[in-house]
Amino acid sequence: MNLMNYILSLLPITTTLSVPEPSTIIGLGILTTFGLGTGFKRKLSKANK
């Protein structure tokens, strides 16, 4: 399962239809950045071996 789908599955459906609160946007941004960051680190470490 990809990270974005997982994050979206955690949100209520109403959140995606209405405008989310700023804290929700910030939270998603942090989660996405963290997820992508760890994903890239794993790919880089595998590529360097």
Secondary structure, DSSP 8 states (H G I E B T S, - for coil): --HHHHHHHHS-HHHHHS---HHHHHHHHHHHHHHHHHHHHHHHHHHH-
